[in-house]
Protein backbone atom coordinates (compact mmCIF):
# COMPACT_ATOMS: atom_id res chain seq x y z
CA UNK A 1 0.00 0.00 0.00
CA UNK A 2 1.00 3.60 -0.44
CA UNK A 3 -0.29 7.09 0.18
CA UNK A 4 -2.29 8.21 -2.85
CA UNK A 5 -2.87 11.82 -3.81
CA UNK A 6 -6.52 12.50 -4.56
CA UNK A 7 -6.92 14.27 -7.87
CA UNK A 8 -9.23 17.22 -8.45
CA UNK A 9 -12.49 16.72 -10.33
CA UNK A 10 -13.94 19.14 -12.85
CA UNK A 11 -16.51 21.56 -11.45
CA UNK A 12 -19.29 20.01 -13.54
CA UNK A 13 -18.53 16.55 -12.16
CA UNK A 14 -18.51 17.84 -8.58
CA UNK A 15 -21.82 19.60 -9.20
CA UNK A 16 -23.34 16.36 -10.47
CA UNK A 17 -22.14 14.46 -7.40
CA UNK A 18 -23.57 17.16 -5.14
CA UNK A 19 -26.97 16.94 -6.85
CA UNK A 20 -27.06 13.16 -6.49
CA UNK A 21 -26.07 13.39 -2.85
CA UNK A 22 -28.85 15.90 -2.28
CA UNK A 23 -31.31 13.34 -3.69
CA UNK A 24 -30.05 10.78 -1.18
CA UNK A 25 -30.25 13.26 1.68
CA UNK A 26 -33.83 14.06 0.68
CA UNK A 27 -34.83 10.43 1.13
CA UNK A 28 -33.76 8.75 -2.10
CA UNK A 29 -32.41 5.22 -1.95
CA UNK A 30 -28.63 5.48 -2.07
CA UNK A 31 -28.06 2.04 -3.62
CA UNK A 32 -30.53 2.57 -6.45
CA UNK A 33 -29.27 6.08 -7.19
CA UNK A 34 -25.68 4.89 -7.21
CA UNK A 35 -26.36 1.94 -9.49
CA UNK A 36 -28.18 4.20 -11.90
CA UNK A 37 -25.48 6.89 -11.79
CA UNK A 38 -22.71 4.36 -12.53
CA UNK A 39 -24.06 4.07 -16.07
CA UNK A 40 -23.63 7.77 -16.77
CA UNK A 41 -20.74 9.43 -18.58
CA UNK A 42 -20.06 11.59 -15.51
CA UNK A 43 -19.48 8.66 -13.17
CA UNK A 44 -17.30 7.04 -15.82
CA UNK A 45 -15.16 10.20 -15.64
CA UNK A 46 -15.01 9.73 -11.88
CA UNK A 47 -13.87 6.12 -12.37
CA UNK A 48 -11.24 7.20 -14.91
CA UNK A 49 -9.90 9.76 -12.45
CA UNK A 50 -9.76 7.20 -9.64
CA UNK A 51 -7.91 4.68 -11.79
CA UNK A 52 -5.39 7.29 -12.91
CA UNK A 53 -4.59 8.21 -9.30
CA UNK A 54 -2.91 4.85 -8.69
CA UNK A 55 -0.66 5.12 -11.76
CA UNK A 56 -0.49 3.85 -15.32
CA UNK A 57 -0.99 0.23 -14.28
CA UNK A 58 -4.28 1.19 -12.60
CA UNK A 59 -3.77 -1.29 -9.78
CA UNK A 60 -6.04 -1.75 -6.77
CA UNK A 61 -5.45 0.93 -4.12
CA UNK A 62 -5.27 -1.72 -1.41
CA UNK A 63 -3.50 -4.88 -2.61
CA UNK A 64 -1.78 -3.24 -5.64
CA UNK A 65 -1.46 -6.73 -7.13
CA UNK A 66 -4.63 -7.00 -9.18
CA UNK A 67 -5.87 -4.49 -11.69
CA UNK A 68 -8.47 -2.16 -10.24
CA UNK A 69 -11.82 -2.60 -11.90
CA UNK A 70 -14.39 -0.69 -9.88
CA UNK A 71 -15.00 2.35 -7.72
CA UNK A 72 -15.85 1.64 -4.11
CA UNK A 73 -16.92 3.61 -1.07
CA UNK A 74 -14.45 3.86 1.80
CA UNK A 75 -17.33 4.43 4.22
CA UNK A 76 -19.66 1.62 3.00
CA UNK A 77 -22.64 2.74 0.97
CA UNK A 78 -25.11 0.51 2.81
CA UNK A 79 -24.19 1.88 6.23
CA UNK A 80 -23.35 5.49 5.37
CA UNK A 81 -25.67 6.65 2.56
CA UNK A 82 -24.95 10.31 3.36
CA UNK A 83 -21.46 9.74 2.00
CA UNK A 84 -22.64 7.93 -1.15
CA UNK A 85 -21.65 10.62 -3.67
CA UNK A 86 -18.84 12.34 -1.81
CA UNK A 87 -15.70 12.40 -3.96
CA UNK A 88 -13.44 12.01 -0.94
CA UNK A 89 -15.23 8.75 -0.07
CA UNK A 90 -14.41 6.98 -3.34
CA UNK A 91 -11.57 4.50 -3.94
CA UNK A 92 -10.43 2.33 -6.86
CA UNK A 93 -10.31 -1.38 -5.99
CA UNK A 94 -10.01 -4.80 -7.53
CA UNK A 95 -12.97 -7.16 -7.29
CA UNK A 96 -11.25 -9.29 -4.64
CA UNK A 97 -10.57 -6.45 -2.21
CA UNK A 98 -13.97 -4.88 -2.87
CA UNK A 99 -15.79 -8.14 -2.20
CA UNK A 100 -13.81 -8.96 0.94
CA UNK A 101 -14.14 -5.44 2.37
CA UNK A 102 -17.87 -5.35 1.78
CA UNK A 103 -19.64 -3.57 4.64
CA UNK A 104 -16.96 -4.36 7.22
CA UNK A 105 -15.99 -1.08 8.78
CA UNK A 106 -15.16 -1.04 12.48
CA UNK A 107 -14.60 2.25 14.31
CA UNK A 108 -12.42 3.06 17.29
CA UNK A 109 -13.69 4.58 20.50
CA UNK A 110 -13.56 8.04 18.96
CA UNK A 111 -15.68 7.03 15.97
CA UNK A 112 -12.71 7.01 13.59
CA UNK A 113 -12.32 4.18 11.02
CA UNK A 114 -9.89 1.39 11.84
CA UNK A 115 -9.48 0.71 8.13
CA UNK A 116 -6.65 2.69 6.53
CA UNK A 117 -7.73 5.18 3.89
CA UNK A 118 -4.78 5.38 1.45
CA UNK A 119 -6.00 8.70 0.03
CA UNK A 120 -6.14 10.30 3.47
CA UNK A 121 -3.30 8.63 5.41
CA UNK A 122 0.16 7.22 4.84
CA UNK A 123 -0.37 3.46 5.24
CA UNK A 124 3.25 2.98 6.34
CA UNK A 125 2.52 4.99 9.49
CA UNK A 126 0.54 1.93 10.62
CA UNK A 127 2.18 -0.96 8.75
CA UNK A 128 5.43 -2.92 8.76
CA UNK A 129 6.91 -4.93 5.88
CA UNK A 130 8.68 -8.27 6.38
CA UNK A 131 10.90 -8.86 3.30
CA UNK A 132 11.55 -12.56 3.98
CA UNK A 133 7.85 -13.42 3.83
CA UNK A 134 6.44 -10.51 1.82
CA UNK A 135 3.84 -10.01 4.55
CA UNK A 136 2.69 -6.65 5.86
CA UNK A 137 1.58 -6.46 9.49
CA UNK A 138 0.50 -3.84 11.96
CA UNK A 139 3.38 -1.64 13.08
CA UNK A 140 4.49 -2.50 16.61
CA UNK A 141 4.57 0.26 19.19
CA UNK A 142 8.07 -0.10 20.72
CA UNK A 143 6.89 1.22 24.09
CA UNK A 144 4.00 -1.22 24.47
CA UNK A 145 4.96 -4.04 22.13
CA UNK A 146 1.43 -3.98 20.70
CA UNK A 147 0.58 -3.71 17.01
CA UNK A 148 -1.14 -0.54 15.84
CA UNK A 149 -4.89 -1.16 15.72
CA UNK A 150 -5.33 0.39 12.26
CA UNK A 151 -2.51 -1.69 10.84
CA UNK A 152 -3.75 -4.83 12.53
CA UNK A 153 -7.33 -4.29 11.36
CA UNK A 154 -6.41 -3.41 7.77
CA UNK A 155 -4.21 -6.51 7.38
CA UNK A 156 -6.75 -8.83 8.98
CA UNK A 157 -7.49 -11.49 6.29
CA UNK A 158 -11.16 -11.26 7.22
CA UNK A 159 -11.15 -7.58 6.18
CA UNK A 160 -8.82 -7.43 3.16
CA UNK A 161 -6.83 -10.10 1.24
CA UNK A 162 -3.52 -8.23 1.58
CA UNK A 163 -1.32 -11.20 2.48
CA UNK A 164 -2.49 -13.91 0.13
CA UNK A 165 0.30 -15.76 -1.68
CA UNK A 166 0.18 -13.93 -5.06
CA UNK A 167 0.49 -10.60 -3.26
CA UNK A 168 3.25 -11.61 -0.85
CA UNK A 169 5.16 -13.21 -3.74
CA UNK A 170 4.87 -9.98 -5.72
CA UNK A 171 6.21 -7.99 -2.79
CA UNK A 172 9.19 -10.32 -2.39
CA UNK A 173 10.03 -10.04 -6.08
CA UNK A 174 9.77 -6.24 -5.94
CA UNK A 175 11.99 -6.15 -2.85
CA UNK A 176 14.64 -8.28 -4.56
CA UNK A 177 14.53 -6.05 -7.66
CA UNK A 178 15.04 -2.92 -5.56
CA UNK A 179 17.94 -4.56 -3.71
CA UNK A 180 19.62 -5.53 -6.98
CA UNK A 181 19.22 -2.02 -8.40
CA UNK A 182 20.81 -0.42 -5.34
CA UNK A 183 23.57 -3.01 -5.13
CA UNK A 184 24.45 -2.53 -8.81
CA UNK A 185 24.83 1.18 -8.14
CA UNK A 186 27.01 0.55 -5.08
CA UNK A 187 29.20 -1.94 -6.95
CA UNK A 188 29.72 0.37 -9.92
CA UNK A 189 29.76 3.77 -8.25
CA UNK A 190 33.57 4.05 -8.26
CA UNK A 191 33.89 2.92 -11.88
CA UNK A 192 31.28 5.33 -13.25
CA UNK A 193 32.79 8.63 -14.34
CA UNK A 194 29.52 10.56 -14.54
CA UNK A 195 27.80 10.44 -11.14
CA UNK A 196 24.67 12.11 -12.55
CA UNK A 197 24.19 9.37 -15.12
CA UNK A 198 24.65 6.68 -12.47
CA UNK A 199 22.17 8.38 -10.16
CA UNK A 200 19.59 8.79 -12.91
CA UNK A 201 19.98 5.16 -13.94
CA UNK A 202 19.34 4.10 -10.37
CA UNK A 203 16.31 6.38 -10.12
CA UNK A 204 14.95 4.92 -13.36
CA UNK A 205 15.29 1.37 -12.05
CA UNK A 206 13.63 2.33 -8.77
CA UNK A 207 10.69 3.86 -10.61
CA UNK A 208 10.40 0.74 -12.76
CA UNK A 209 9.94 -1.32 -9.60
CA UNK A 210 7.64 1.03 -7.71
CA UNK A 211 5.13 -1.67 -6.80
CA UNK A 212 3.26 -2.34 -3.57
CA UNK A 213 4.41 0.94 -2.02
CA UNK A 214 7.82 -0.58 -1.26
CA UNK A 215 9.78 2.34 -2.71
CA UNK A 216 8.25 4.55 -0.03
CA UNK A 217 9.00 1.91 2.60
CA UNK A 218 12.68 1.70 1.68
CA UNK A 219 13.43 5.30 0.78
CA UNK A 220 11.21 7.18 3.22
CA UNK A 221 10.36 4.79 6.05
CA UNK A 222 11.92 2.06 8.22
CA UNK A 223 13.18 0.01 5.29
CA UNK A 224 15.91 2.58 4.74
CA UNK A 225 17.67 1.18 7.81
CA UNK A 226 18.24 -2.17 6.10
CA UNK A 227 21.12 -2.97 3.73
CA UNK A 228 21.76 -2.28 0.91
CA UNK A 229 19.53 0.80 1.34
CA UNK A 230 21.28 1.89 4.55
CA UNK A 231 24.63 1.51 2.78
CA UNK A 232 23.46 3.75 -0.04
CA UNK A 233 22.29 6.39 2.42
CA UNK A 234 25.53 6.27 4.42
CA UNK A 235 28.01 6.20 1.51
CA UNK A 236 26.14 8.33 -1.01
CA UNK A 237 24.06 10.76 1.01
CA UNK A 238 23.66 13.17 -1.91
CA UNK A 239 22.38 10.41 -4.17
CA UNK A 240 20.01 9.27 -1.45
CA UNK A 241 18.62 12.78 -0.97
CA UNK A 242 18.31 13.27 -4.72
CA UNK A 243 16.36 10.04 -5.12
CA UNK A 244 14.07 10.70 -2.17
CA UNK A 245 13.49 14.22 -3.45
CA UNK A 246 12.47 13.04 -6.91
CA UNK A 247 10.01 10.40 -5.76
CA UNK A 248 6.33 11.30 -6.17
CA UNK A 249 5.09 13.21 -3.16
CA UNK A 250 1.80 11.95 -1.75
Secondary structure, 3 states (H helix, E strand, C coil): CCCCCCCCCCHHHHHHHHHHHHHHHCCCCHHHHHHHHCCCHHHHHHHHHHHHHCCCCCECCCCCCCECCEEEECCCCCCCHHHCCCHHHEEEECHHHHHHHCCCCCECCCCCECCCCCCCCCHHHCEEEECCCCEEEECECCCCCCECHHHHHHCCCCCCCCCCHHHHHHHHHHHHHHHHHHHHHHHHCCCCCCHHHHHHHHHHHHHHCCCCCHHHHHHCCHHHHCCCHHHHHHHCHHHHHHHHHHCCCC
